[in-house]
Amino acid sequence: MSNRYHQSELFLKEVEKIIPLGSQTFSKSKTQFPQGASPYFIERGRGSRVWDIDGNEYIDFVNSLAAVTLGYCDADVDKAVRKQMQQGVTFSLPHPIERKLAEKLIEIIPSAEMVRFGKNGSDATAGAIRLARAYTRRDYVAVCGYHGWQDWYIGSTTRDLGVPKATKELTLKFQYNHIESLDALFSQYTDKIAAVIMEPMNVEWPENNFLQQVQNICRKNGTVFILDEMVTGFRFADGGAQEYFNIIPDLTCLGKGMGNGYPISAVVGKRDIMKLMEDVFFSFTFGGETLSMAASLAVLEKYQKENVTKRFYDLGEMLIQNLKKLIEQYSLERVIKLAGHPAWSFILFQDTETYTSWELKTLYMQEMMKHGVLIFGIHNLSYAHTEEDVHYLLSVYDGFCQLLSDVMKNKTLNKVLLCTPLKPLFKVR
């Protein structure tokens, strides 16, 4: 047991007795953070930094799975929440702030004509799928990317335990940037596909007008085109990837960056489809909870006033260009690949003749966290990150690349890896 993470290790053992995996979220659990080489519980955060229960400080590039976009304890968001708290949190009838926030989303998101709110991203994606099925009177759904925990989607992954076979069979997968794979589904399931739902971008940039091609196929076949903008929304541009790539979906699913850590999501889209929410059952006791809405309103106003997404791009571009130089300097091009958009980039480890990508990723996480960087291979930038934070991250990358180069040359991973290698949660990309 590492002294650095002593309290985390002890706490995890106790928590696992009453909470499966010791976490409410798979991606925040021991399945994604190597035991003995990483913290498991964060006590507090401020700005770009967090502190674990052992008192270790980190620059955070996970940022609650990209949900914290402005930084922890953002002063403007906290002020708005405190003000709303004086009025109350959840009421017996809707509160006027619902209208204000809906109007703000319609102002910002190009495809938004009407709005309904949820609490998690899975609420929004599941609601959009139910809407599409109601609108088209069809059952099948084509998916590309990650779309949450509910049966309709998760049944198409290896994490399908507990999902009925009949439900699994209604979800069809296609490949990003391979329009032929989507064409094949429409040929096989003629007049049966209710919706195509996809992340507008993840690790790959769209090629050959891929997003436009998907939209055209949907229009041709009377299928609802849904963009899952959980991460890209308010990160690629204020209006999301649809603004950035100039594409207008029928429905859009939003979350994460809407509330800077407060639980809120939304389905937005064309009026004729959204009006079906009057008949489709999409209802939550806490759907109109006002603290998250106050937070979201403050977040969106800050995006508009302070050009937050430009900060994401500028810091991300600086990070990517300098990290590329380090990878070349240490001749690691065959081991490490960089992918994604500057505002949301990925470091991807490749299988080698000697080591698996997961062994190398585990070493990476061990070393990064040992040097005060909380990360798991994705650069989830926040507005609170500074150039100094990125320079420090690059200095830690420099040390790691030097270590990895030595490991690859001398085959010494077993000497420097101090924990059991991670295993994949499930693969969707």
Summary of the structure (lengths in Angstrom):
residues: 429
radius of gyration: 21.9
end to end distance: 33.4
largest distance: 67.0
contacts: 1450
relative contact order: 0.15
helix: 44%
strand: 16%
